[in-house]
Amino acid sequence: MTNQDDFLVKPLCYSDVMKLVSWNVNGIRAVHKKGLFVKAVKELGYPDVLCLQETKAEQHQSEVDLPDYTEYWNSAEKKGYSGTAIFTKEKPISIVNGIPEDLVKKHKIAHDGYGDPSTEGRVVAAEFKDFYVVTVYTPNSKDDLSRIPLRHKHWDPAFLEYVDRLQKNGSTGSPHGKPVIFCGDLNVAHTPEDLANPKPNEGKKGFTQEEREGIDNIIAKGFVDTFRIFTKGNGHYTWWSHFANSRARNVGWRIDYFFVSSSLVSKIISAKIHPQIMGSDHCPIELELKI
């Protein structure tokens, strides 16, 4: 099994740097209407690639004006629900929406009472010259844990096989694999350091053994949690409840991640969380790497 601590060597100086940002916006139209979306992109230094989750819109419904970016959307069939997108300054070689159909069938991803995750716009993969960038919005397990079977037995294995396939064999139409950067709202705190109150949340949504096992399996495949290369300990969160002034008190959860193939680790310059950027119940996370 790959050990996360095997990848703690940090490079020192660079010339060409690429910045990627991931953000669960919890409704892009709502954030934009507040005047906070473009403001956040500016504050983040206009990243080269912007990965979004929970867009809750179709592209034609978005009034965001970012002329330097090309937008690639995967919207849910259900209106105003879920959805992901990638905004990028560099045009990708290819774009693939969703988990490939053969993996959907293999892992038996289907309607589970809440909906069919394959129609909820949960994944976008963009192929660039040197790597793939994948944004993902993992299904929430629900307060009553009724979606745990979907996640544990179907979704998590299918998504992991997909990104592992990309790094080994490439996507349809690609001759070979490339390293993978995948990011997004994985709806799970991996370790007790990733949430403010681990003991009372043990076994609850977002901190069950089954959900955490999904991250263990990602790391076992050689993917690296980039934030933990640079930052240890608790107090670093990406999502806060709206209740009890949780964000102001920093009573939160780290459930948004940038993972990379191990071959990219030597190129990683920094991995950051931006809790000061408002507009959603999640904050943006950032990755910089040498290209």
C-alpha positions in Angstrom: 0.0 0.0 0.0 1.2 3.5 -0.8 2.0 5.6 2.2 1.0 9.3 2.0 4.1 10.2 3.9 6.3 8.8 1.2 5.6 12.0 -0.8 6.8 14.8 1.5 9.7 16.1 -0.6 9.0 19.6 -1.8 10.7 21.1 -4.8 12.2 24.6 -4.3 12.1 26.8 -7.4 10.2 27.0 -10.7 9.7 28.9 -13.9 6.4 28.0 -15.5 3.6 27.5 -13.0 0.1 26.3 -13.5 -2.7 27.1 -11.0 -5.8 25.0 -10.6 -8.7 25.8 -8.3 -11.6 23.6 -7.2 -14.8 25.0 -5.7 -18.2 23.6 -4.8 -20.2 26.7 -5.5 -23.5 25.3 -4.3 -25.3 27.1 -7.1 -23.3 29.2 -9.5 -26.2 31.5 -10.3 -26.8 32.3 -6.6 -23.1 33.0 -6.1 -22.9 35.2 -9.2 -26.1 37.0 -8.2 -24.4 38.0 -4.9 -21.5 39.5 -7.0 -19.1 37.0 -5.5 -18.2 34.5 -8.2 -16.1 36.7 -10.6 -14.7 38.5 -7.5 -13.5 35.2 -6.2 -11.9 34.2 -9.5 -10.1 37.5 -9.5 -9.0 37.1 -5.9 -7.7 33.7 -6.8 -5.5 35.2 -9.5 -7.5 33.9 -12.5 -6.4 30.3 -12.2 -5.5 28.4 -15.4 -8.1 25.8 -14.7 -11.2 26.3 -12.5 -13.1 23.1 -11.5 -16.6 23.5 -10.2 -19.1 21.3 -8.4 -22.8 21.6 -7.6 -23.3 24.2 -10.3 -27.1 23.6 -10.2 -27.5 25.1 -13.7 -27.1 24.5 -17.4 -24.5 26.5 -19.3 -27.0 28.7 -21.0 -28.4 29.7 -17.6 -25.1 31.1 -16.4 -24.6 34.8 -16.8 -20.9 34.6 -15.7 -18.7 36.6 -18.0 -15.1 35.2 -18.0 -14.0 35.8 -21.6 -10.5 34.3 -21.1 -12.0 30.9 -20.3 -13.6 28.1 -22.3 -16.4 26.4 -20.3 -17.2 22.7 -20.3 -20.4 21.8 -18.4 -21.9 18.5 -17.3 -25.3 19.4 -15.9 -27.8 17.1 -14.2 -30.9 16.1 -16.0 -32.8 17.2 -12.9 -33.1 21.0 -13.1 -31.3 23.0 -10.4 -29.4 20.0 -9.0 -25.8 18.8 -8.8 -23.7 19.4 -11.9 -20.0 20.0 -12.5 -18.0 22.2 -14.9 -14.4 23.0 -15.9 -13.4 26.5 -17.0 -10.0 26.6 -18.7 -7.7 29.1 -20.4 -6.1 26.4 -22.5 -8.3 24.3 -24.8 -8.2 20.6 -23.8 -7.3 17.9 -26.2 -10.6 16.1 -25.2 -13.5 16.3 -22.8 -15.4 13.4 -21.4 -18.5 13.8 -19.2 -19.5 11.2 -16.7 -18.0 7.8 -15.8 -17.7 5.7 -18.9 -20.7 3.4 -19.6 -18.7 0.2 -19.3 -17.7 1.1 -15.8 -21.2 2.2 -14.9 -22.4 -1.3 -16.0 -19.5 -3.2 -14.3 -20.1 -1.5 -11.0 -23.9 -1.5 -11.3 -24.4 2.2 -10.8 -28.2 2.7 -11.1 -31.1 4.6 -9.7 -31.2 4.0 -5.9 -34.4 5.7 -4.8 -32.9 9.2 -4.9 -31.8 9.2 -8.5 -29.4 7.9 -11.0 -25.9 9.3 -10.3 -25.0 8.8 -14.0 -27.6 11.5 -15.0 -26.6 13.9 -12.2 -23.6 15.6 -14.0 -21.1 14.5 -11.4 -17.9 14.1 -13.4 -16.0 16.1 -16.1 -12.6 14.9 -17.4 -10.3 17.2 -19.5 -7.3 15.9 -21.2 -4.3 18.2 -21.6 -0.8 17.6 -23.0 0.8 16.3 -19.9 -2.1 15.1 -17.7 -5.8 14.8 -17.2 -7.8 17.1 -14.9 -11.0 15.5 -13.5 -13.6 17.3 -11.4 -16.0 15.2 -9.3 -19.0 15.8 -7.1 -19.4 12.5 -5.1 -22.9 11.5 -4.0 -23.8 12.5 -0.5 -24.6 9.6 1.8 -27.6 11.3 3.3 -28.3 11.9 7.0 -29.9 8.4 7.4 -26.9 6.8 5.5 -29.3 5.4 2.9 -26.9 6.2 0.1 -23.9 4.5 1.7 -24.4 1.3 -0.3 -24.4 3.3 -3.5 -21.1 5.0 -2.5 -19.3 2.1 -1.0 -20.2 -0.7 -3.4 -20.8 1.2 -6.6 -19.8 4.8 -7.0 -16.4 4.9 -5.2 -15.0 1.8 -6.9 -16.2 2.9 -10.3 -14.8 6.4 -10.0 -11.5 5.1 -8.7 -11.2 2.6 -11.6 -11.9 5.4 -14.0 -9.1 7.7 -12.8 -6.8 4.7 -12.5 -7.6 3.8 -16.1 -6.9 7.3 -17.2 -3.4 7.2 -15.7 -2.7 3.8 -17.1 -4.5 3.6 -20.4 -6.0 7.0 -21.2 -9.5 7.7 -22.3 -11.3 6.7 -25.5 -9.3 8.0 -28.4 -6.1 8.5 -26.4 -3.2 6.2 -27.2 -1.9 5.9 -23.7 -2.3 7.0 -20.1 -1.1 10.2 -18.5 -0.9 11.4 -14.9 -4.2 12.5 -13.4 -5.2 15.4 -11.2 -8.6 14.9 -9.8 -10.4 17.3 -7.5 -13.7 18.2 -6.0 -16.2 17.6 -3.2 -15.7 14.0 -2.2 -18.2 14.4 0.7 -16.0 12.6 3.3 -13.5 13.7 5.9 -10.7 11.1 5.6 -9.1 11.3 9.1 -10.0 12.7 12.5 -7.8 15.7 11.6 -10.1 16.6 8.7 -13.0 17.7 10.9 -13.4 19.8 14.0 -15.4 17.3 16.0 -14.5 13.8 15.0 -15.7 11.9 18.1 -19.4 12.9 18.0 -19.4 12.5 14.2 -18.0 9.0 14.2 -20.2 6.8 12.0 -22.3 9.7 10.8 -22.7 11.0 7.2 -19.3 12.1 5.9 -17.3 10.2 8.5 -18.3 6.6 8.3 -15.9 3.7 7.9 -17.2 3.0 4.5 -16.8 6.5 3.2 -13.3 6.8 4.7 -12.3 3.5 3.1 -13.0 5.1 -0.3 -10.1 7.5 0.4 -7.9 4.7 1.7 -8.4 2.9 -1.6 -7.5 6.1 -3.6 -4.2 6.4 -1.7 -3.5 2.7 -2.1 -3.7 3.2 -5.9 -0.9 5.7 -5.7 -2.9 9.0 -5.7 -1.6 11.6 -3.2 -3.7 14.0 -1.1 -1.8 17.2 -2.1 -2.8 19.3 0.9 -1.3 16.9 3.3 2.1 17.1 1.5 2.4 20.5 3.0 0.1 20.9 5.9 -0.5 18.5 8.9 -2.9 18.7 11.8 -6.5 19.9 12.2 -8.1 23.3 11.8 -8.0 23.3 8.0 -11.5 23.0 6.6 -13.4 23.5 3.3 -17.0 23.2 4.4 -19.0 24.6 7.3 -22.6 24.1 8.3 -24.9 27.1 8.2 -25.9 26.4 11.8 -24.5 27.8 15.0 -22.1 30.3 13.3 -19.9 27.3 12.3 -17.8 29.1 9.8 -16.9 32.1 12.0 -16.0 29.6 14.7 -14.2 27.4 12.2 -16.1 24.3 13.2 -15.8 22.6 9.8 -14.9 19.7 7.7 -12.2 19.1 5.0 -14.2 17.3 2.3 -12.8 19.0 -0.8 -9.5 17.6 -2.2 -6.9 17.7 -4.9 -5.4 14.3 -5.5 -2.6 13.6 -8.0 -0.9 10.6 -9.5 2.3 10.0 -7.6 4.4 10.8 -10.7 3.3 14.4 -10.4 4.3 14.9 -6.8 7.7 16.3 -7.6 6.0 19.0 -9.7 3.7 20.2 -7.0 4.6 23.6 -5.6 1.7 24.3 -3.2 -1.7 23.2 -2.1 -3.9 25.7 -0.3 -7.4 26.2 1.2 -9.0 29.7 0.9 -11.5 30.0 3.8 -11.6 33.8 3.4 -13.4 33.5 0.0 -17.2 33.6 0.5 -20.2 32.8 -1.6 -20.8 29.1 -0.8 -20.9 26.8 2.2 -17.6 25.5 0.7 -14.5 27.5 0.1 -12.1 27.1 -2.9 -9.0 25.0 -2.8 -5.9 25.6 -4.9 -3.1 23.6 -6.4 0.0 25.0 -8.1 2.4 22.8 -10.1 5.4 23.2 -12.3 4.7 22.5 -16.0 
